[in-house]
Amino acid sequence: MSVLPDLHLHYVQACQDLSQPENPFIARVLQEADKNDEIGTKGITLKLAGNNHLVPVPRVTDDDLGVLVSVLDQAPFVTGLDLAYNLLTDAGAETIATFLQENSSLHYLNLMFNDIGTSGAELIAEALHSNQSLVHLRMTGNKIGNQGGMFFASMLKVNSTLEKLDLGDCDVGLKCLIATAIALTQNKSLKAINLNRPLLSSQQEESTVHIARMLRSNSSLVELHLGKHGMKNFGVERLCEALYGNSILRYLDLSCNNITYDGVKFVGELLKKNKTLKILDLSANRIEDPGAIYLSEALETWNMTLQALSVVSNNITGEGLVALAQAMQSNTTLSHIYIWGNKLDRSSCVAFWELIEMGRLELGCTDVVPYEVDGEIFLAELSHGLDKHRYWAPRSAAVAPGAANASLEILPVSEY
């Protein structure tokens, strides 16, 4: 049996060799890793995220990272590295890039919400031209800009290993979105991409048209996030037209756009014929009662494949919510539904109370819980949703390791 390296001991030695003071947060995480019984069989993820600590921790800096990777070079059993919410800059990105070029064991890398800019993005993207191990990369919240996004779009033309890429909240622009869409017409390995909240000045929805065109020919993408794109009914229609011929996409996120009930009419028609879409996020649009009724009609008699639907904050009143509840009575496949932020009246509260009371809807699969006051039923909010853990996840074992949000627990990308 091979003897596993002592990560903490190697870290202390590396700090001495490089004349770098120890970071007590890194030291503690490495000590915990050394005690992990699965370290030599399954591989481990080092959780060095700078947020989510009851006691503040010294966040990881570029200098700290330089010492850490010198330790990890000798630790092939470390397959994941979570460096979210730290103080890494383009200098740290250079360290990461060098590590990726030389490392063949890292599968998961989370760099979300650091201070990496365009030049750092270029270095990391170039490293992924040759890296053949990394499967999941999160760059969320680093202000890499449109040019930084272009480097990742170019990388997607070459890389054949990466399966999940998160560029949400990265300030990418129209050129990056178009270049990414073009790259994904050729890329056969990427299964999930987050392009939420680009900076778009045009109202013509050119990026949506190109993404729709990509969906006609792409044969690998199962998860697509297009939140905060300023998408209107025209864009939704283009996407739905493309998805009639797409039998791959399982998860579509259109949250925080400008979609009205006229746009949802196209979604309803798509659901009547599409047999592959399993998760649909329409949160924070304005579909109102007519839109909810379009969806309920499709789900009640036509679509028996959708598993999760979010219509949070869509200005829906009791009429639309009751229609959705009635659809769930006859549709046995739809297991997750999120409705908070709409106009919950007595009829809608009773309708969802009945679903929960009869066991048709589990509390873990919705964002409301019923309670009774003076014989009248009301609904309170539960902190559930499709993106519950997209930006923040508790350190407890309640959340599956590597789950970006609750939706991935419903439909793991690796299944496809």
PLY file of the C-alpha trace (Angstrom):
ply
format ascii 1.0
element vertex 416
property float x
property float y
property float z
element edge 415
property int vertex1
property int vertex2
end_header
0.00 0.00 0.00
1.38 3.41 -0.93
1.87 5.94 1.86
-0.21 9.09 1.37
1.57 12.42 1.72
0.92 14.44 4.87
-0.63 17.60 3.38
-0.31 19.72 6.49
3.31 18.73 7.10
4.20 19.47 3.49
2.43 22.83 3.73
4.39 23.85 6.84
7.63 22.83 5.11
6.71 24.70 1.90
5.96 27.88 3.88
9.40 27.67 5.45
11.12 26.99 2.13
9.37 29.92 0.43
9.60 32.25 3.45
5.83 32.67 3.39
3.82 32.91 6.64
1.31 30.12 7.19
-2.34 30.85 6.54
-4.14 29.26 9.54
-7.27 28.67 7.46
-5.36 26.64 4.85
-3.46 24.81 7.59
-6.70 23.78 9.33
-8.33 22.57 6.09
-5.25 20.49 5.25
-5.22 18.99 8.75
-8.86 17.98 8.30
-8.06 16.50 4.90
-5.28 14.37 6.39
-7.88 12.76 8.67
-10.21 11.90 5.77
-10.44 8.10 5.45
-11.45 8.34 1.77
-8.44 10.40 0.79
-6.76 7.56 -1.07
-9.78 5.88 -2.64
-12.27 8.49 -3.87
-10.26 11.67 -4.02
-11.15 14.79 -2.04
-12.15 18.41 -2.59
-10.34 21.02 -0.51
-12.98 23.53 0.60
-11.15 26.82 0.97
-14.05 29.17 0.26
-13.60 32.46 2.09
-17.27 32.90 3.01
-19.67 30.84 5.11
-17.70 30.69 8.33
-19.09 31.44 11.77
-15.64 32.73 12.71
-13.98 34.95 10.05
-11.03 33.31 8.34
-7.98 34.88 6.66
-8.90 34.66 2.98
-6.52 33.06 0.52
-4.19 35.49 -1.27
-2.02 35.10 -4.36
1.01 34.37 -2.14
-0.93 31.76 -0.16
-1.96 30.10 -3.40
1.63 29.82 -4.58
2.52 27.78 -1.50
-0.64 25.69 -1.71
-0.12 24.54 -5.31
3.45 23.53 -4.51
1.91 21.11 -2.00
-0.84 19.95 -4.35
1.68 19.11 -7.08
2.49 16.06 -4.97
-1.13 15.22 -4.09
-2.95 13.55 -7.01
-5.74 12.45 -4.65
-6.92 16.10 -4.43
-9.44 16.16 -7.27
-11.36 19.32 -6.31
-10.36 22.82 -5.20
-12.88 25.38 -3.92
-11.29 28.85 -3.74
-14.48 30.90 -3.94
-14.79 34.29 -2.23
-11.08 34.87 -1.70
-8.58 37.57 -2.70
-7.07 36.04 -5.83
-6.06 38.42 -8.62
-4.53 37.98 -12.07
-1.29 36.95 -10.36
-3.14 34.12 -8.65
-4.71 33.23 -11.99
-1.20 32.83 -13.43
-0.39 30.39 -10.62
-3.61 28.48 -11.32
-2.88 28.40 -15.05
0.58 26.92 -14.51
-0.89 24.37 -12.12
-3.55 23.35 -14.66
-0.95 22.87 -17.38
1.09 20.56 -15.18
-1.68 18.85 -13.18
-3.59 15.81 -14.44
-5.82 15.02 -11.45
-7.92 18.14 -10.73
-11.53 17.70 -11.91
-13.28 20.58 -10.13
-12.09 24.19 -9.72
-14.20 26.94 -8.13
-12.81 30.47 -8.47
-16.10 32.34 -8.11
-16.09 35.91 -6.76
-12.38 36.60 -6.64
-10.67 39.58 -8.32
-9.53 37.90 -11.54
-9.67 40.16 -14.58
-9.20 39.87 -18.34
-5.51 38.93 -18.31
-6.11 36.27 -15.66
-8.96 34.84 -17.71
-6.66 34.65 -20.74
-4.08 32.64 -18.79
-6.62 30.18 -17.39
-8.34 29.73 -20.76
-5.01 29.11 -22.49
-4.10 26.51 -19.86
-7.33 24.67 -20.68
-6.22 24.34 -24.31
-3.92 21.55 -23.15
-5.41 20.46 -19.81
-7.22 17.12 -20.11
-8.48 16.59 -16.56
-10.63 19.56 -15.50
-14.35 18.80 -15.87
-16.02 21.68 -13.97
-14.86 25.32 -13.81
-16.64 28.16 -12.02
-15.50 31.69 -12.85
-18.72 33.27 -11.56
-18.45 36.89 -10.46
-14.91 37.59 -11.68
-15.00 40.73 -13.82
-13.24 39.22 -16.80
-15.25 41.37 -19.23
-16.13 40.71 -22.82
-12.53 40.09 -23.88
-11.96 37.61 -21.05
-15.08 35.78 -22.12
-13.79 35.66 -25.69
-10.74 33.72 -24.49
-13.04 31.07 -22.97
-15.09 30.95 -26.18
-11.87 30.24 -28.12
-10.94 27.58 -25.57
-14.23 25.76 -26.16
-13.22 25.21 -29.79
-10.18 23.24 -28.64
-10.93 21.69 -25.25
-12.69 18.32 -25.30
-12.71 17.56 -21.56
-14.59 20.38 -19.82
-18.23 19.49 -19.10
-19.46 22.40 -16.95
-18.51 26.08 -17.31
-19.93 28.94 -15.23
-19.39 32.45 -16.63
-22.36 34.04 -14.85
-21.97 37.61 -13.50
-18.64 37.98 -15.34
-19.57 41.15 -17.31
-19.27 39.37 -20.65
-20.81 41.14 -23.64
-22.54 40.51 -26.94
-19.40 39.45 -28.85
-18.56 36.88 -26.19
-22.08 35.41 -26.26
-22.04 35.13 -30.05
-18.53 33.60 -30.04
-19.58 31.12 -27.35
-22.67 30.12 -29.32
-20.55 29.55 -32.43
-18.01 27.51 -30.43
-20.77 25.31 -29.02
-21.89 24.35 -32.50
-18.55 22.51 -32.72
-17.89 21.52 -29.10
-19.11 17.99 -28.30
-18.13 17.74 -24.62
-19.64 20.70 -22.74
-22.85 19.66 -20.97
-23.69 22.74 -18.87
-23.00 26.46 -19.24
-24.07 29.48 -17.20
-24.16 32.77 -19.14
-26.27 34.74 -16.66
-26.19 38.55 -16.50
-24.13 39.67 -19.48
-23.74 43.39 -20.17
-25.86 44.02 -23.26
-26.53 47.48 -24.72
-28.60 46.31 -27.68
-32.32 45.54 -27.47
-32.31 43.45 -30.66
-31.67 40.10 -28.94
-28.90 39.13 -31.37
-27.29 36.89 -28.75
-30.53 34.96 -28.23
-30.85 34.40 -31.98
-27.31 32.97 -32.13
-27.90 30.77 -29.05
-31.11 29.46 -30.62
-29.21 28.68 -33.81
-26.62 26.81 -31.74
-29.33 24.70 -30.04
-30.45 23.42 -33.42
-27.11 21.69 -34.00
-25.55 21.16 -30.55
-25.62 17.52 -29.47
-24.16 17.68 -25.94
-25.59 20.61 -23.94
-28.08 19.50 -21.26
-28.11 22.62 -19.03
-28.32 26.25 -20.19
-28.63 29.38 -18.02
-29.75 32.58 -19.76
-30.89 34.65 -16.80
-30.84 38.48 -16.92
-30.43 38.66 -20.70
-33.19 41.23 -21.19
-34.94 38.54 -23.22
-38.38 39.40 -24.56
-41.08 37.45 -26.35
-39.21 37.54 -29.68
-36.20 35.81 -28.14
-38.32 33.19 -26.40
-40.03 32.37 -29.68
-36.64 31.85 -31.37
-35.50 29.53 -28.55
-38.70 27.50 -28.64
-38.47 27.10 -32.41
-34.95 25.74 -32.01
-35.92 23.36 -29.19
-38.54 21.60 -31.30
-35.65 19.83 -32.99
-33.41 19.52 -29.92
-33.64 16.25 -28.00
-30.70 16.90 -25.67
-31.43 19.94 -23.46
-32.85 18.98 -20.05
-32.60 22.23 -18.06
-33.48 25.72 -19.36
-33.09 28.80 -17.14
-34.84 31.94 -18.43
-35.13 33.69 -15.08
-35.06 37.47 -14.60
-35.99 38.42 -18.16
-38.80 40.43 -19.78
-41.01 37.52 -20.81
-44.77 38.11 -20.71
-47.70 35.74 -21.18
-47.44 36.18 -24.96
-43.94 34.73 -24.81
-44.97 31.91 -22.50
-47.56 30.88 -25.08
-44.63 29.63 -27.19
-43.22 27.80 -24.16
-46.59 26.13 -23.57
-46.74 24.95 -27.17
-43.18 23.65 -26.89
-44.00 21.67 -23.73
-46.83 19.95 -25.57
-44.37 18.38 -27.99
-40.97 18.42 -26.23
-40.23 15.14 -24.43
-36.78 15.87 -23.02
-36.94 19.16 -21.04
-37.03 18.35 -17.32
-36.33 21.65 -15.53
-37.76 25.04 -16.54
-36.97 28.25 -14.63
-39.21 31.23 -15.47
-38.63 33.08 -12.19
-38.88 36.88 -12.12
-40.59 37.43 -15.45
-44.15 38.67 -15.94
-46.16 35.75 -17.24
-49.23 36.59 -15.09
-52.39 34.44 -15.05
-52.66 33.82 -18.82
-49.05 32.54 -18.88
-49.65 30.26 -15.89
-52.76 28.90 -17.60
-50.82 28.22 -20.83
-48.30 26.23 -18.79
-50.97 24.36 -16.81
-52.81 23.33 -19.98
-49.62 21.86 -21.44
-48.70 20.10 -18.19
-52.14 18.75 -17.42
-52.67 16.63 -20.52
-49.69 16.85 -22.86
-46.34 17.00 -21.11
-45.34 14.16 -18.79
-41.58 14.73 -18.70
-41.04 18.08 -16.92
-39.87 17.48 -13.33
-39.35 21.00 -11.98
-40.99 24.37 -12.69
-40.28 27.76 -11.11
-42.68 30.66 -11.64
-41.50 32.71 -8.65
-42.34 36.45 -8.78
-44.41 36.49 -11.98
-47.41 38.58 -10.90
-49.65 35.49 -10.92
-52.87 35.64 -8.89
-55.08 32.90 -7.53
-56.54 31.98 -10.93
-53.18 31.06 -12.44
-51.82 29.39 -9.30
-54.93 27.24 -8.90
-54.61 26.18 -12.54
-51.04 25.03 -11.90
-52.11 23.17 -8.75
-54.87 21.42 -10.69
-52.36 20.44 -13.37
-50.28 18.74 -10.69
-53.28 16.69 -9.64
-53.27 14.88 -13.00
-49.58 15.20 -13.86
-47.61 12.71 -11.78
-44.18 13.59 -13.21
-43.93 17.24 -12.10
-42.42 16.87 -8.62
-40.90 20.33 -7.91
-42.79 23.63 -8.19
-41.81 27.06 -6.83
-44.45 29.82 -6.60
-43.44 32.33 -3.93
-43.52 36.03 -4.80
-46.88 35.85 -6.55
-50.27 37.08 -5.30
-51.32 34.25 -3.01
-55.03 34.48 -2.24
-57.29 32.11 -0.30
-57.99 29.81 -3.27
-54.33 29.35 -4.16
-53.35 28.75 -0.52
-56.01 26.04 -0.22
-55.01 24.48 -3.55
-51.37 24.06 -2.55
-52.32 23.02 0.97
-54.37 20.19 -0.56
-51.42 19.10 -2.73
-49.14 18.97 0.32
-51.77 17.40 2.60
-52.47 14.54 0.19
-48.75 13.88 -0.32
-48.73 14.92 -3.97
-46.25 17.74 -3.24
-43.45 17.25 -0.72
-42.24 20.20 1.38
-38.71 19.67 0.15
-39.90 20.14 -3.42
-41.56 23.55 -3.11
-40.92 26.96 -1.56
-44.14 27.29 0.46
-45.48 25.67 3.63
-49.11 25.92 4.79
-50.23 27.10 8.22
-53.65 27.78 9.71
-54.94 30.84 11.57
-58.55 31.00 12.83
-59.57 28.22 10.49
-58.06 29.87 7.38
-55.15 28.45 5.40
-52.12 30.61 4.56
-48.76 29.88 2.92
-45.35 30.87 4.31
-42.08 30.92 2.40
-39.50 28.15 2.54
-35.95 28.93 1.47
-36.06 26.46 -1.40
-35.55 26.99 -5.10
-33.75 25.93 -8.23
-30.78 28.18 -7.46
-30.73 27.79 -3.69
-27.01 26.99 -3.57
-25.75 28.75 -6.68
-23.91 31.49 -4.79
-23.73 30.07 -1.29
-23.77 26.56 0.14
-23.60 25.48 3.80
-20.58 23.49 4.87
-22.80 20.77 6.35
-23.32 17.44 4.63
-26.92 18.41 3.82
-25.78 19.63 0.41
-24.37 17.13 -2.05
-20.67 17.76 -2.73
-20.16 19.78 -5.88
-23.83 20.73 -6.23
-23.97 24.22 -7.69
-27.63 24.53 -6.77
-30.66 22.45 -5.92
-31.50 21.82 -9.56
-28.35 19.79 -10.07
-29.52 17.44 -7.33
-32.71 16.88 -9.34
-30.81 16.28 -12.54
-27.06 15.60 -12.24
-25.27 16.59 -15.43
-23.16 13.46 -15.23
-26.22 11.34 -16.05
-25.90 12.43 -19.66
0 1
1 2
2 3
3 4
4 5
5 6
6 7
7 8
8 9
9 10
10 11
11 12
12 13
13 14
14 15
15 16
16 17
17 18
18 19
19 20
20 21
21 22
22 23
23 24
24 25
25 26
26 27
27 28
28 29
29 30
30 31
31 32
32 33
33 34
34 35
35 36
36 37
37 38
38 39
39 40
40 41
41 42
42 43
43 44
44 45
45 46
46 47
47 48
48 49
49 50
50 51
51 52
52 53
53 54
54 55
55 56
56 57
57 58
58 59
59 60
60 61
61 62
62 63
63 64
64 65
65 66
66 67
67 68
68 69
69 70
70 71
71 72
72 73
73 74
74 75
75 76
76 77
77 78
78 79
79 80
80 81
81 82
82 83
83 84
84 85
85 86
86 87
87 88
88 89
89 90
90 91
91 92
92 93
93 94
94 95
95 96
96 97
97 98
98 99
99 100
100 101
101 102
102 103
103 104
104 105
105 106
106 107
107 108
108 109
109 110
110 111
111 112
112 113
113 114
114 115
115 116
116 117
117 118
118 119
119 120
120 121
121 122
122 123
123 124
124 125
125 126
126 127
127 128
128 129
129 130
130 131
131 132
132 133
133 134
134 135
135 136
136 137
137 138
138 139
139 140
140 141
141 142
142 143
143 144
144 145
145 146
146 147
147 148
148 149
149 150
150 151
151 152
152 153
153 154
154 155
155 156
156 157
157 158
158 159
159 160
160 161
161 162
162 163
163 164
164 165
165 166
166 167
167 168
168 169
169 170
170 171
171 172
172 173
173 174
174 175
175 176
176 177
177 178
178 179
179 180
180 181
181 182
182 183
183 184
184 185
185 186
186 187
187 188
188 189
189 190
190 191
191 192
192 193
193 194
194 195
195 196
196 197
197 198
198 199
199 200
200 201
201 202
202 203
203 204
204 205
205 206
206 207
207 208
208 209
209 210
210 211
211 212
212 213
213 214
214 215
215 216
216 217
217 218
218 219
219 220
220 221
221 222
222 223
223 224
224 225
225 226
226 227
227 228
228 229
229 230
230 231
231 232
232 233
233 234
234 235
235 236
236 237
237 238
238 239
239 240
240 241
241 242
242 243
243 244
244 245
245 246
246 247
247 248
248 249
249 250
250 251
251 252
252 253
253 254
254 255
255 256
256 257
257 258
258 259
259 260
260 261
261 262
262 263
263 264
264 265
265 266
266 267
267 268
268 269
269 270
270 271
271 272
272 273
273 274
274 275
275 276
276 277
277 278
278 279
279 280
280 281
281 282
282 283
283 284
284 285
285 286
286 287
287 288
288 289
289 290
290 291
291 292
292 293
293 294
294 295
295 296
296 297
297 298
298 299
299 300
300 301
301 302
302 303
303 304
304 305
305 306
306 307
307 308
308 309
309 310
310 311
311 312
312 313
313 314
314 315
315 316
316 317
317 318
318 319
319 320
320 321
321 322
322 323
323 324
324 325
325 326
326 327
327 328
328 329
329 330
330 331
331 332
332 333
333 334
334 335
335 336
336 337
337 338
338 339
339 340
340 341
341 342
342 343
343 344
344 345
345 346
346 347
347 348
348 349
349 350
350 351
351 352
352 353
353 354
354 355
355 356
356 357
357 358
358 359
359 360
360 361
361 362
362 363
363 364
364 365
365 366
366 367
367 368
368 369
369 370
370 371
371 372
372 373
373 374
374 375
375 376
376 377
377 378
378 379
379 380
380 381
381 382
382 383
383 384
384 385
385 386
386 387
387 388
388 389
389 390
390 391
391 392
392 393
393 394
394 395
395 396
396 397
397 398
398 399
399 400
400 401
401 402
402 403
403 404
404 405
405 406
406 407
407 408
408 409
409 410
410 411
411 412
412 413
413 414
414 415
